[in-house]
Amino acid sequence: MDIELPVRLGRLGELAYNVWWSWRPEASWLFEYLDPALWELTYHNPVKLLRQISPAKLDAAAVDPVFLRRMDGVMLSFDRCLRGSGTWFSEQYPHLASHTIAYFSAEFGVHSSLPIYSGGLGILAGDHCKEANDLGLPLVGVGFVYPQGYFHQRISPEGRQDAVYERFDYNAAPIEPLITRETSGRPLALHLDGRTIHVSVWRVRLGSVSLFLMDTDVEENEPWDRELSARLYGGDQETRIRQEMVLGIGGVRLLETLGIRPAIYHANEGHAAFLMLERLRSLVQSGMSFDSAVEHVRATTVFTTHTPVPAGHDAFPFQLVEKHFDGYWDSMGLDRESFLKLGGHEDAHGGMSFNMTALALRLAGHRNGVSEVHGRVSRNMWTSIWPELQEDEVPISSVTNGVHTPTWVAPEIDRLYTKHLGPDWLQKHDDPTLWERIDAIPARDLWEVRQQLKRKLLAFMRERARRGWMSEGRSPLHVLTAGTLLNPEALTIGFARRFATYKRALLLFSDIERLKSILHNEWRPVQIIFAGKAHPADGPGQALVHQVNELARDYNLGGRIAFVEDYDMHVAKYLYRGVDVWMNNPRPPLEASGTSGQKAALNGVPHLSVLDGWWYEGYQGTNGWAINADVPEYATDDERDEADAAEIYRLLEEEVAPLYFDRDADGIPRRWVSLVKEAIRLAAPVYSARRMVKEYATRMYLPAMAAAEQAERE
Ligand SMILES: *Cc1c(COP(=O)(O)O)cnc(C)c1O
């Protein structure tokens, strides 16, 4: 934190380096106030802002009584957060404060300035950690920094996706060196895989929660080891297995080096499952029998699986595992055979491979999917691990995902809730009875804020298009498809997610004539905004991006289809808040949970979706729309696609648009606003990270902590 600041503003640097500011509107206000234009230009990155701002502006702020008073107020609550007193966990379980939970994840989505996430899985991890701070849970995160991050998406003049990697600038993000050559003389040495791999360790602060992030791109390493953490989800199988060894095994040793002795380990998805092997090895080395070690590791490990798509689970060929773990099994007290058995699972081709999910399911005693449907799908998918059990007895439960409310609520909506639900609404936002008061918000006020958020989204899109046009010489067609023809009066549908074929991004286009009649309806115009990346290795996904962009360019569709480039947390915030309806139509049951619809609903954007993931639980008939709620089992995917597309058209024509455009004498769509209130009332408390993390705590962390204590005593 070598940022020069006037003495009176000294603590702003500390605040910029703690992502806590990002979910406290009064804290981000400070940075915005300093230089609103620079704030937009830096994509809301206070570290960059403080480095680039003119000294004159800082000097002015240092004597501005309004600014100083507000800054001092923010610092008071910042200090309160760092002390961690008065939180749910510290009040309910004060005796457990020293029982650290180590949360391992290959990605963390905490802020767009930290390119260490690709999508839903990472954002969920970020939200989990932020909420752990808010609830006062003693949690630390373990993961990677990827010096080239995840790619940025550019749409080429032909409408295709180009993947652009930018080198991560450590000086322009809220990340501090912890064990690096600069701080400690040398990076951390890990003896792994028959040699030494060096990792720099960095820290990201989320209030009182720390994420410890490893980076292998250090001079001490061989070139191929330097590449290990270069990119998120890049590289071949060999890179992947070594990456995961650094994450799982290196991560456990890193915590040891830092003097942190977790009571519980939580593996977010199978990528981190090697941590369980390392814990076994260390217990066996300390003299425990293998069986007791397994029992102990099981009792104190939580594993969350996220993928209902079979190909989405990491699996490595046995010979690759042997190559990298040769000798390791000896120190676990195992032979080759029994070691490979720990991860052995039949793969899609009928052969056996080392499956990271199978490994985690065998070694973690607390296992869950991320929605009720996904729990059921997972039990079905993994019956072979428990051949003696009936499918419904397979010990995989579910904790439905939720989103970090303070991160995802729009400041404008926050102000409405503060006024009508009460100034302490955030403190008790997982209490459904609080939300019964939603009716107190006057329809006119809610409608006005909704319209304002839509204008903000369209302005954001226009400004991006304008900048591309001005500075990068983008083509006029590009400027158009970026959304410059969108109309703030039209019913606006948002669709943003990773472009993978099972998400069916093109479903809406299956009957172009019918779509045209919906979009071009003179009295009830409709427009659709798309966003999303396709994995650079996913050819069919990239073809979809191309097709959507071609359709957006089709003059027959009249500029009513737009595509926003480079979907990330920054774009996401404008989108979820600014559209009128959030749409999701994957092929069930392949959506594990989905969280974007939860973020939308929190902001008063109802969901139109197939009954899959969270919406299977969340849909109550009055708070949005279900596409084909009572579907028969379809014989083929094509039949299902056809039926779902027809139902989407029908819903838009007969229900959604008529409701939206049914206005009273004051121009307010009363019945629409009632539905918006229902969307909020039913989703906001339940699909919050607060409800989710409390559930993890009471159902898994607490029993695991008890088991850890028991083991200590023995
Ligand atoms: C919330 C979020 C996601 C996950 O949304 P899904 O509904 O699971 O597709 C992906 N990307 C970003 C940037 C998000 O904010």
The ligand as a Gaussian input file, in Angstrom:
#p B3LYP/6-31G(d) Opt

LIG

0 1
 C      -23.996000     -14.367000     -10.693000
 C      -23.065000     -14.439000     -11.832000
 C      -22.963000     -15.603000     -12.597000
 C      -23.766000     -16.844000     -12.313000
 O      -25.057000     -16.735000     -12.821000
 P      -25.878000     -18.033000     -13.298000
 O      -27.288000     -17.682000     -13.044000
 O      -25.419000     -19.178000     -12.460000
 O      -25.563000     -18.188000     -14.726000
 C      -22.075000     -15.615000     -13.658000
 N      -21.339000     -14.541000     -13.960000
 C      -21.420000     -13.401000     -13.264000
 C      -20.559000     -12.246000     -13.634000
 C      -22.277000     -13.309000     -12.162000
 O      -22.339000     -12.177000     -11.451000

